[in-house]
Amino acid sequence: MVKTGLGGTMVRAGRRLLSSLPALFGVLVFTFLLMRVLPGDPAVFFASGPNAGKEEIEQIRKQMGLDKSVPEQLVFYLSDIGHGNLGRSMMTGQPVLKDLRERLPASLELTFTALLIALIAAVPLGVIAALRPGSVVDHGVRLFCALGVCVPTFVSGLLLIYVFYYLLGLAPDPTGRIDVFTSLPPQRTGFLSIDFLLAGDLEGWWAACKQLILPAVSMALFVIAPLARITRASMLVSLGSDFVRTARSVGLSWRKVVVTYALRNAILPVITIAGIVFSTMLGANVLVEKVFSWPGVASYALDALLSSDYAPVQGFVLLMASLFVLVNLVVDICYGIADPRVSIE
């Protein structure tokens, strides 16, 4: 039986979140233990060098809590997590929660923009390929999808920089979210493109958009393939179904049949893949962030991992796991909007 109403939806959403808590706990423990078995001593790294004295190294180990046994460290870590304390980064000297809060909007803005570009390109490509199966258009779309998957994101990013920045001079310097000559707007959302609009600074908005286009396109090229493929497959199933044949037999226009009936029923698998793709992009865009000097959470976690800074890596993994749970919940809610017969349970 499908439950309706906003109150029922919120209750079911709460149940889904509670059921995800054991998974989040498992992620916490696994990440904690994994960081402890990695080679290298972070205390030696953060000391003044390999020639640092034992007293200095021991002081840093005590500061990082590494002087205690692993079970004790785990208990203290879980206690800090319960109080909202993710620890302090030895790289920046700031609380990890503050670092993630400052860098997360940059990653979200890049990922949302890349996903939007990918959906705008992939859904029409999948629909066109499904309407002409086996044609030159269909083979062209499939070839384009294959190329998008085969080319790594950092390679496509470097190629885009070489063509549009070095050869054509159309793109700005790939040095972050904004160039050094543009003043930052008052921070309201953390998304520079939105903050510039809210401040009424169209010149700054255009500068932020120009910095955003190339890294977003670089990420979008890699995820267009799965979105276009699932759109094509779902459309082929919908176009061959009984309700489409009935709609055509009663004299409805082909455009209405495709958009209103076939595409609406084919969009549910696309929503699922879009949610999975978004979660993957948010954590796996580290190469794009490095190539374009984008100050996001993925590059922050990579720098911490290379320096054996435990707290930022553990905070990053917890953040990604939490966002994955939230994205799955949003996907379930979108399922109910796209098809009212589907319950969130």
N, C-alpha and C positions, 0 to 999 in steps of 0.2 A: 504494500500500500504506500503511495507517494504522499508524504507529508507536505503541507503547504504552509505559507505564512512566514513573516520575517522572524518571529520568535522561534519557531521550529527550526528554521535555517540556522539561526545563531546557536541554538542548543546542539544541533548536529555538528556544526563547525567546531564548537568547543570540545565535543567528544573526539573529533578527528585530531585536534591538537593534543589532547591528553593521551591519546593512543600513540602519538609520536614521541612522547617523552622517553620511553625506554630506548628507542633508537638514538635519540640525542645523547642519552647517558652513555650508551655504548660507544658512540663517536668520541665523546670526551675521554673515556678511559683508554680507548685504542690509540688516539692521537697522543695522549700523555705518555703511554708506554713506548710508542714508536719513537718519539723524540728522545727518550732516555737511552735507547739502544743504538742510536746513530753514533758513528765514530767521531772522536774529537771532544775536547773539553772546552765548553764555552767560556769558562773562567779564564783559561789561558788566552783565548782569542780577545777578550775584552780587557785583558791586562795590558800593560804598556809594551808587550811584545814577547817573543820567545825567551828573552833574557830577563823577564820579570822575576822578582823574588818570590819565594814560597809564601811569605807572609801576605804579599799583595794578592797572590792568586787565591789564597785561603779566605781573605777578606771578601773578594768578589764572589767566591763560592758560597760564603755565608749570606751575602747580600742577595744572591739568586736562590737561596734555599737549597743548594745542592749538597750542603754538609749533612743533611738528614738522609735517612734510608728512603728508598723508592716508595714503600707503602706510606710512610709518613708524609712524603711530598704529595702523594696522590690525595691523602685525606685533607691536607691543607689546601690543595688546589681546588678540590670539590667544594670545600667550605667557602673559599673566596668566590667561586662561581655562584654559589647560592646567595652571596651578598652583593652580586653584581660587580665584582672586582676581577678583571681579566689579567691582572698583573701589570708590570711596568716593563717597557721595552728598554733594553740596554743600548740599542742603536740611537734612539731619539731622546731617551731620558724622560719620556712622557708615559702616562698610563695608556695601555693598549686600547682601552675603550675609546679614549680621546682620539688616538691615531686612526682607528677604524671609522669613527664618526666623521672625521675630517676627510677621509679618502673614499668612503663608500659612495657619496654622491657622484664623484667622478666616474667610478666604475658603472654605477647604475645608469648615468646619462649615456655613456658609451654603449652599454649593452642594450638599453631600450632603443636607441637610435639604430643600432645595427639590426636588431630584430625587426623593427618597423620597415627598414629598407629591404630586408630579406623577405618579409611577408608581402610587401607591395610588388616585389619581383616574382616570388615563387608561386603565389596563388594564381595569378593570370597565366604564368607559364604552364603550370599543371593543368589548368582548365583548357587552355588551347591545345595542349598535347593530347588530353583525353578526348576532345572533340574531333581530332583527326588522328586516330591511332594508326600506327604503321606508316604515316606520311613522312615527308621530308621535315616538316615542322616538328613532328614527334621525335624523330631521330636527332634533330638539332637540339631540342630541349634536353634529351637524355645525354647527349654528348657534352653539352654545357654543364650539366649537373655532375657528370663524371670528372670533368676538368676541375670544377670547384672543389670536389672532395680530394683530388689528387694533389693539389697545390697547397702546401702548408700556409698558415696565416702569416707567418713572418716573411715568407717568400713573396706572397702577394703584396704585403705591406711595403717591402723594399722595392718591388717593381713599381708600385703606385708612386712612391716617393721619387724614384728615378725618372719616371715619365712626367708626372704632373708638377714636381718641384724643380728637379734638375734640368730636364729638357725643355719643358713648356713654360715653366715659371708661373703656373696658374695657382699652385697651392702655397700656403705659407710655410715657414720653417716648422718641421715636425719636432717641436720642442715643448710639448705640453698642451694645456687646455687653452692658453691665451698667450699672445705675444707680449713682449716686455714693454711695448709702447702703449698698451691698452690698460686703463685703470679698471680694477675689479669693481663690480656693482655691490651694493649692500646685500649681504647673504640672507636669503629668505628660504629658498628651497635647496640650495646647494647645487642646483642645475644652472650652469652659467647662462645657457640659452634662455631659460625661463627668467632668471634673475635680471638679465639685461632688459628683457621685455617689460618686466614689472617696474624697472627703473626708468623706462622710456628711452633707453639708450639704443637706438637702432644700429648705430655704427659699431658699438661694442657687441651687439647681438650678432651682426654679420661676421665680425672678427672671430667670435666664439664658434659660429657655425662652420667657418672655413677651417678652423683647427680640428673640428669634429668630423668632417666629411670623410677624409682619407682613412683614419683608423676605423670608422664605422663601416665603410665600404669593404675594407680589408676583412673585417670579421664577418660581414654579411655574405661575402662570396663563399665562405666555407659552409654556411648553414643554409644557403639557398637550396642545395641539392636535396637534403632529406625532406624539407618542406615541399618542394616541387614534386618530388616522387610520391609522397603520401597524398598530396592533392590529386595528382593524376590517377593513382590507384583508386582512391575513394570516389572520384568523379566517374571512372569507368564502371564501378559497381552501381553507383546511383543511376547513371544513364541507362543501364541495362535492367533496372528494376521495374516492377509492375506499375508503380504509381507514376513513373515518368511516361511509360507507354500509354497509360490511361489519360494523362494530361495532354499528350500529343493527339490522342484520338478524339478528344472533345473539341479540338480546334484552337487550343491556346497557342500563343505565339512562341516560337522557338526560344527567343530571348527570355521570356517569362518562365518557360519550362526549365531552362538551364539555371537561371539566377535564383528563382523562387523555390523550386522543388529540388533540383539535383544538387546545386551548390550548398544549399542550407543543410541537406542531409549529409553531404560529404565533408562538411566543415568540422564535425566532431573529432575525427582522428587528427585533423590539422591542429586543433586546439591542444590536444594531448602532446603532440610532437613539439608544438611551440613552447609549451611549458617546460618540457625536458630540455629543449634547445636553449631556452633562456637560462636555466640553472647551470647548464654546462658552460655556456658562454661566460657567465659571471665569474666562474672560477678558473676557466681555461684561457682567459684573454691575457694572460701574463706576457705572452710573446708580443702581442700587439702593443701592450702598455710599455714594454721595454723598447720596441722599435720606435715608437712615437713619443717616448719620454712622458707617458701619461701617468699622472700621480694617483693611481688607483690602488685598491686593496691587494690585488694579485701581485703587482710588482713589489709592494711593501712586504708581503709574505715571503716572496722569493728572496729578497735581500735578507730578511730575518733568518730564513732557512740556511742560506749560504754562510751566515755568521753564527749559526747555532744559537740564535736568540729564541728560546723556547716559547716565551709568552705570546709574541705576535703570531707565530705559526699556529699555536693552539687556539688563539682567539679567532684567527682567520678561518680555521676549519669549523669551529663552532658556529661562526657567522654563516658560512656557506651551507652547513647542515640545516640551520634554522630557516634560511631563505628557501632552501629546497622544500622544506615542509610547507612553508607559506605559499610557495608557488603552486604546489600540488593542490592545496586547498582552494586557491583562486581558480585553478583549472577545473576543479569539480564544480565550483559555483558557476563558472562560465558554461559548463556542460548543461546545468539546469536552466540557464537562460536560453541557450541555443535550442535545447530540446526539453520542454517542461515535463516530459514523461520520465526524465532521469532524476533520481533522487540523489542527494549528496551522500547518502549512506551506501 
